[in-house]
Amino acid sequence: MKELEKLFDRIVQRVNINLRELEFDVNPLVNKLIPTRQMTRFYAFYGLTPHHPLNFVFRHSNLSGSYFLGKVRVTNSLLYKSDIRGDELKQKGDLFQYQDFNIPVDQDEEICIDDSFLIKTLVHNFSHDPETLETFFIRDTVSTHYANIHGSPSDGCFYGPFSTVDLTTIRDCLVGAYAYVQAGEISHLNVDPGTVWVRLPDEFNFMYRHPSDQLTNYIYFTPGNVPQGVFMDFVEDRKAAFEQVFNIVNFKAPVTVPTSASVDRFAVIKPKTSIGDNVLVAQRAFLQNSTLGKGANAQENCYIINSVLEGNDVTAHGAKIIEADMGKTVFVGFNSFLRGRPNARLKIGQECVVMPHTIIDISKPLVIPPGHLVWGLIKNADDLQANSMSLKDFSKIESRMSKGRMLFEGSGKSFVTGFQERIHHILEANGAFYNNNNNRGHAQRNQNISFNTIQPYPKGGDKEGLYPTIIIQP
């Protein structure tokens, strides 16, 4: 146990050194956040498939309850119930397009996690930094509950609960609770809680910030306390269902799964749920009394309850959909929280884009027309009017526009086109367009996967909780 405590102190010191210019001390927030004894209770597990390079290297780390897929190296780190998903890493021979450059990839890309503490964090996608093509690095970083590190090499950062960094190289930054950043490359910034920032240099800049007095009802994080609020209560209320799944060795989905679809054995599927063709349900997803039409997906830490997704709907990492009806090809962004009520359902028309970190929490029925962009905090029809616009009208913006708490600068057409192209890519990668052995994606490839468990040193010595050096190769 002493080695585990020394490792924690080492990580905290390294993060604090990186964040010294921001005068931020990570220790009061994370000290005792996960009791040391808790980090010795759970096994780690890794996936084997015929489709992904196999190379796991674990040194002087704790991996409690965490999942690994692809090519991953972890050194001097604490990973608690995190998902390190390397199924979209670049492979040798690929060409990476950056601006006007087509850059050849010389070797298989690897996720490298060094001197970091990740708590219930998702790591996915690949490095979008042309300077580090073959290494998706996470160094000297602390990430708290349900954060997403998506295609974002990170060095010397702190991520608050339910935050997301997306397709961004980020150094020496503090990202507050429920903040979303997709900005290309940033350093030495303090991103306030509830910020939603999407920037493509020389093209556009989208900025919104949730009102802090209302955001604290949903997520609140202070030194000496675990994260609190509606988001945490919602997840904690359903924790027992996941404990049952992780305690079962031989898992069989309780619903019929088409041959072209995939339901991860570490997902929770409740009765009265329907899975269509080409559907992908990732690990730690939760489905209850819902219908997922052809090509829809539920990614990690998603919850879909009493809802209908007509088809080709994207529910991005951490999004929650409750008592809602979604038309075809609706995109719900990272960590969004969409909650209708049994007598006040939410209806979203086809081809809508719900921005990452959007909160829709209604007590009366609400309808969002097809083809709309939606953002912010919405509790009624007036809020919807202030926090939405048709994609057609948004595409006409050519300079600067503000609406409510949202400010946009640049080309609306470029912004909308970028989102639409990304949604198409996500559907393609997830296997939504699979047909007659063509266009295979995650929904088809993930059917052939086996899982193996690894355990830490047991009680009774200084190394209790640490995992021995483990190298797993073909």
C-alpha positions in Angstrom: 0.0 0.0 0.0 2.9 2.4 0.7 4.0 2.2 -3.0 0.5 3.1 -4.1 0.5 6.2 -1.8 4.0 7.2 -3.0 2.8 7.0 -6.6 -0.2 9.2 -5.8 2.1 11.8 -4.3 4.4 11.7 -7.3 1.6 12.3 -9.7 0.1 15.2 -7.8 3.4 16.9 -7.5 4.1 16.6 -11.2 0.7 18.0 -12.1 1.1 20.9 -9.7 4.4 21.8 -11.3 2.8 21.9 -14.7 -0.1 24.1 -13.4 2.0 26.4 -11.3 1.4 29.4 -13.6 -2.3 29.0 -13.0 -1.7 28.9 -9.2 -3.7 25.7 -9.0 -3.2 22.9 -6.4 -4.8 19.6 -7.4 -4.2 17.9 -4.1 -7.2 19.2 -2.1 -9.5 18.1 -4.9 -8.2 14.5 -5.4 -6.7 13.6 -2.0 -8.9 10.8 -0.7 -11.3 11.2 -3.6 -10.8 7.5 -4.3 -9.9 5.7 -1.0 -6.7 3.7 -1.5 -8.4 0.6 -0.3 -11.0 1.0 -3.0 -8.2 0.8 -5.7 -7.3 -2.7 -4.6 -10.7 -4.2 -5.0 -11.2 -4.6 -8.8 -9.5 -6.5 -11.6 -8.5 -4.9 -14.8 -9.3 -6.4 -18.2 -8.2 -6.2 -21.8 -9.7 -7.2 -25.1 -8.2 -9.4 -27.8 -9.5 -9.1 -31.4 -8.2 -10.1 -34.8 -8.5 -6.5 -36.0 -6.3 -4.5 -33.6 -2.5 -4.7 -33.0 -1.8 -6.3 -29.6 0.8 -4.7 -27.4 0.0 -3.9 -23.7 2.8 -2.7 -21.4 1.9 -1.9 -17.8 4.6 -0.8 -15.4 4.4 0.4 -11.7 0.7 1.3 -12.0 -2.7 0.6 -10.6 -5.3 -0.4 -13.2 -8.3 -1.0 -10.9 -11.5 -1.8 -12.9 -10.1 -0.4 -16.1 -10.5 -1.7 -19.7 -7.9 -1.7 -22.4 -8.1 -2.3 -26.2 -5.4 -1.8 -28.8 -1.8 -0.7 -28.3 -1.4 0.8 -24.9 1.5 1.6 -22.5 0.9 2.7 -18.9 3.7 3.8 -16.6 3.7 5.2 -13.1 -0.1 5.9 -13.2 -3.3 5.3 -11.4 -6.3 4.3 -13.5 -9.6 3.7 -11.7 -12.5 2.3 -13.7 -11.3 4.0 -16.9 -11.7 2.9 -20.5 -8.6 3.1 -22.7 -10.1 2.3 -26.1 -7.5 2.0 -28.8 -9.7 0.7 -31.6 -9.3 3.8 -33.8 -5.6 4.3 -33.5 -3.7 4.9 -36.7 -1.9 2.0 -38.2 1.4 1.7 -40.1 0.9 2.7 -43.7 -2.0 5.0 -43.1 -1.9 8.6 -44.5 -2.8 11.3 -42.1 -4.2 14.5 -43.7 -3.4 17.7 -42.0 -4.1 21.0 -43.9 -2.3 20.5 -47.2 -0.1 17.7 -46.0 -0.6 13.9 -46.4 1.7 12.5 -43.7 2.6 8.8 -43.8 2.3 6.8 -40.6 5.5 4.9 -40.0 4.4 2.7 -37.2 1.3 1.6 -35.4 0.1 4.4 -33.1 0.2 3.8 -29.3 -1.7 5.3 -26.3 1.0 6.2 -23.8 -0.2 7.2 -20.2 2.6 8.4 -17.9 2.5 9.8 -14.4 -1.3 10.3 -14.5 -4.4 9.7 -12.4 -7.5 8.9 -14.4 -10.8 8.4 -12.6 -13.7 6.8 -14.6 -12.3 8.5 -17.7 -12.7 7.5 -21.3 -9.7 7.7 -23.6 -10.6 7.1 -27.3 -9.9 8.0 -30.9 -6.3 9.0 -32.0 -3.8 11.8 -31.9 -4.7 14.6 -34.2 -1.4 16.4 -33.6 0.8 16.1 -36.7 3.9 16.4 -34.5 3.0 13.2 -32.6 1.4 11.0 -35.2 2.3 7.7 -33.6 1.9 8.6 -30.0 -1.3 9.6 -28.3 0.2 10.7 -25.0 -1.3 11.6 -21.6 1.3 12.8 -19.2 1.3 14.4 -15.8 -2.5 14.7 -15.9 -5.4 14.2 -13.5 -8.8 13.5 -14.8 -11.9 13.1 -12.6 -15.2 11.4 -12.9 -16.7 10.8 -16.4 -14.3 13.0 -18.2 -13.6 12.3 -21.9 -10.1 12.6 -23.4 -11.0 12.1 -27.1 -8.3 12.3 -29.6 -6.5 14.9 -27.4 -2.9 14.4 -26.4 -2.6 15.9 -22.9 0.4 17.1 -20.9 0.2 18.7 -17.4 -3.6 19.1 -17.2 -6.5 18.8 -14.8 -9.9 17.8 -16.0 -13.0 18.3 -13.8 -15.9 15.9 -13.6 -17.9 15.4 -16.8 -15.4 17.6 -18.8 -14.4 16.7 -22.4 -11.3 17.6 -24.5 -11.9 16.6 -28.1 -9.5 16.6 -31.0 -7.2 19.1 -29.2 -3.6 19.0 -28.2 -3.6 20.5 -24.7 -0.8 21.4 -22.4 -0.7 22.9 -18.8 -4.4 23.6 -18.7 -7.2 23.5 -16.2 -10.6 22.4 -17.7 -13.5 22.9 -15.3 -16.4 20.7 -14.6 -18.7 20.1 -17.5 -16.5 22.1 -19.9 -16.1 21.0 -23.5 -13.1 22.0 -25.6 -12.4 21.4 -29.2 -9.9 24.0 -30.2 -7.0 22.4 -32.1 -4.2 23.3 -29.8 -4.2 25.2 -26.5 -1.8 25.8 -23.5 -1.8 27.5 -20.1 -5.5 28.2 -20.0 -8.1 28.0 -17.3 -11.3 26.9 -18.9 -14.3 27.8 -16.7 -16.8 25.2 -15.7 -19.7 24.8 -18.1 -17.8 26.3 -21.1 -18.6 24.9 -24.5 -15.9 26.0 -26.9 -15.5 24.8 -30.5 -12.8 26.5 -32.6 -11.2 25.9 -36.0 -8.6 28.6 -36.5 -9.2 30.9 -39.4 -12.7 29.3 -39.9 -15.0 29.7 -36.9 -15.3 30.1 -33.1 -18.3 28.9 -31.1 -18.5 29.9 -27.5 -21.2 29.2 -24.8 -21.1 29.1 -21.1 -23.7 27.6 -18.8 -25.0 29.9 -16.1 -23.0 28.9 -13.0 -25.9 29.3 -10.6 -27.9 26.7 -12.6 -25.0 24.4 -13.5 -24.2 23.7 -9.9 -27.6 21.9 -9.6 -26.2 19.4 -12.1 -22.6 19.1 -11.2 -20.7 20.6 -8.3 -17.1 19.8 -7.2 -15.3 21.3 -4.2 -12.2 20.3 -2.3 -12.7 17.5 0.2 -15.9 16.3 -1.4 -16.8 13.9 -4.2 -18.6 15.5 -7.2 -22.2 16.1 -6.5 -25.4 17.1 -8.3 -28.0 15.6 -10.7 -25.5 14.0 -13.0 -23.8 12.1 -10.2 -27.1 11.1 -8.5 -28.3 9.8 -11.8 -25.3 7.6 -12.4 -25.0 6.4 -8.7 -28.7 5.3 -8.8 -27.8 2.8 -11.5 -24.4 1.6 -10.2 -25.7 -1.7 -8.8 -26.7 -2.9 -12.3 -23.1 -2.6 -13.5 -21.8 -4.4 -10.5 -23.9 -7.4 -11.5 -22.6 -7.3 -15.0 -18.9 -7.2 -13.9 -19.5 -10.1 -11.5 -20.7 -12.5 -14.2 -18.1 -14.5 -16.1 -20.2 -15.8 -18.9 -22.5 -13.1 -20.2 -25.4 -13.4 -22.6 -27.4 -10.4 -23.8 -30.9 -10.6 -22.4 -32.4 -9.4 -25.7 -32.1 -10.5 -29.3 -29.1 -9.0 -31.0 -29.0 -9.1 -34.9 -25.9 -10.7 -36.5 -24.8 -7.3 -37.8 -25.0 -5.6 -34.4 -22.8 -5.7 -31.3 -23.7 -5.4 -27.6 -20.6 -5.3 -25.4 -20.6 -7.8 -22.6 -19.9 -5.0 -20.1 -23.1 -3.0 -21.0 -26.3 -3.2 -19.0 -29.3 -4.1 -21.1 -32.6 -4.1 -19.3 -35.8 -5.9 -20.5 -38.1 -4.4 -23.1 -35.2 -3.1 -25.1 -34.9 -3.6 -28.9 -31.7 -3.7 -30.8 -31.8 -3.1 -34.6 -29.4 -4.1 -37.4 -25.9 -2.4 -37.4 -26.4 -1.1 -33.8 -23.3 -0.6 -31.6 -23.6 -0.7 -27.8 -20.3 0.0 -26.1 -19.0 -1.0 -22.7 -20.6 0.7 -19.7 -23.6 1.8 -21.7 -27.0 1.4 -20.0 -30.2 0.7 -22.0 -33.7 0.3 -20.5 -37.0 -0.1 -22.2 -35.7 1.6 -25.3 -35.6 1.0 -29.1 -32.4 1.5 -31.1 -33.2 1.5 -34.8 -30.8 0.4 -37.6 -27.4 2.0 -37.3 -27.9 3.7 -34.0 -25.3 3.6 -31.3 -24.8 4.0 -27.6 -21.2 4.8 -26.7 -19.4 4.5 -23.4 -21.2 5.8 -20.3 -24.3 6.5 -22.3 -27.8 6.0 -20.7 -30.8 5.5 -22.9 -34.0 5.0 -20.9 -37.7 4.8 -22.1 -36.7 6.3 -25.4 -36.8 5.6 -29.2 -34.0 6.2 -31.6 -35.3 5.7 -35.1 -32.0 4.9 -36.8 -28.5 6.2 -37.6 -28.6 8.2 -34.3 -25.3 9.0 -32.6 -25.3 9.1 -28.8 -21.7 10.3 -28.1 -19.7 9.3 -25.1 -21.4 10.0 -21.8 -24.7 11.3 -23.3 -28.0 10.5 -21.5 -31.4 10.3 -23.2 -34.4 9.8 -21.0 -38.1 9.8 -22.1 -37.4 11.0 -25.6 -38.2 10.2 -29.2 -35.4 10.8 -31.7 -35.8 11.0 -35.4 -33.3 9.6 -37.8 -29.7 10.8 -37.9 -29.9 12.8 -34.7 -26.5 13.6 -33.1 -26.4 14.0 -29.3 -23.0 15.3 -28.3 -20.6 14.3 -25.5 -22.1 14.2 -21.9 -25.3 15.9 -23.0 -28.2 15.3 -20.6 -31.6 15.1 -22.3 -34.4 14.3 -19.9 -38.1 14.4 -20.6 -40.8 13.0 -18.3 -43.3 10.2 -18.7 -46.1 12.8 -19.3 -43.8 15.3 -20.9 -41.7 13.6 -23.5 -39.0 15.2 -25.5 -39.2 14.9 -29.3 -36.2 15.7 -31.6 -36.7 15.8 -35.3 -34.4 14.1 -37.8 -31.0 15.4 -38.7 -30.8 17.6 -35.6 -27.4 18.3 -34.0 -27.4 18.6 -30.2 -24.2 20.2 -29.2 -21.9 18.5 -26.7 -22.6 19.3 -23.1 -26.2 20.4 -23.8 -28.8 20.1 -21.0 -32.4 19.7 -21.9 -34.5 19.1 -18.7 -38.2 19.6 -19.2 -41.4 19.3 -17.3 -43.7 20.0 -20.2 -43.7 18.3 -23.7 -41.1 19.8 -26.0 -40.6 19.4 -29.8 -37.4 20.3 -31.6 -38.1 20.7 -35.3 -36.0 18.7 -37.8 -32.7 20.1 -39.0 -31.9 22.3 -36.0 -28.7 23.0 -34.0 -29.3 23.0 -30.3 -27.1 24.1 -27.4 -27.0 25.4 -23.8 -29.5 24.8 -21.0 -33.1 24.3 -22.0 -36.0 23.8 -19.7 -39.0 25.1 -21.7 -40.0 26.4 -25.1 -38.6 29.9 -24.4 -35.2 28.4 -23.6 -35.3 26.4 -26.8 -36.0 29.6 -28.8 -33.0 31.3 -27.3 -30.7 28.3 -27.7 -31.4 26.9 -31.1 -31.3 27.7 -34.8 -32.0 25.8 -38.0 -28.9 24.4 -39.6 -29.9 26.2 -42.8 -29.9 29.6 -41.1 -26.8 28.9 -39.1 -25.0 28.1 -42.4 -25.7 31.6 -43.6 -23.6 33.3 -40.9 -20.6 34.9 -42.4 -19.0 37.0 -39.7 -20.4 37.4 -36.1 -23.6 36.5 -34.4 -24.7 36.3 -30.8 -27.9 34.6 -29.4 -28.5 34.5 -25.7 -25.3 33.3 -24.0 -23.8 32.0 -27.3 -21.3 33.9 -29.4 -20.3 32.7 -32.9 -17.7 34.2 -35.1 -16.7 33.1 -38.6 -18.2 30.8 -41.2 -21.5 29.1 -40.2 -21.3 27.0 -43.3 -17.9 25.7 -42.4 -19.1 24.9 -38.9 -22.3 23.0 -40.0 -20.5 21.2 -42.8 -17.8 20.1 -40.3 -20.3 18.6 -37.9 -22.2 16.9 -40.7 -19.1 15.3 -42.1 -18.0 14.2 -38.6 -21.4 12.6 -37.9 -21.1 10.7 -41.2 -17.6 9.5 -40.2 -18.8 8.3 -36.8 -21.7 6.3 -38.3 -19.3 4.9 -40.9 -16.7 3.9 -38.3 -19.4 2.3 -36.1 -20.6 0.1 -38.9 -24.0 1.8 -39.4 -23.7 1.5 -43.2 -22.7 -2.2 -43.2 -24.4 -4.2 -46.0 -23.5 -7.6 -47.4 -20.0 -7.7 -45.9 -19.2 -4.1 -47.1 -18.5 -1.1 -44.8 -17.7 -3.1 -41.7 -17.2 -1.1 -38.6 -17.1 -1.4 -34.8 -20.6 -3.0 -34.6 -19.3 -5.9 -36.8 -15.7 -6.2 -35.7 -16.5 -6.1 -32.0 -18.4 -9.3 -32.2 -15.2 -11.2 -32.2 -13.5 -10.1 -29.0 -12.4 -12.0 -25.9 -11.6 -10.5 -22.5 -8.8 -11.4 -20.1 -8.4 -10.2 -16.5 -5.3 -9.1 -14.6 -4.9 -8.6 -10.9 -2.7 -6.5 -8.6 -0.5 -7.5 -5.7 -2.6 -8.8 -2.8 -2.8 -7.6 0.7 0.2 -7.9 3.0 3.0 -5.9 1.5 4.2 -2.5 0.4 3.2 -3.2 -3.2 -0.5 -3.9 -2.3 -2.7 -2.5 -5.1 0.1 -2.1 -7.6 0.1 -4.3 -10.7 3.4 -6.1 -11.5 5.1 -5.3 -14.7 3.0 -6.9 -17.4 3.9 -7.1 -21.1 1.3 -8.7 -23.4 2.2 -9.3 -27.0 1.3 -11.7 -29.8 
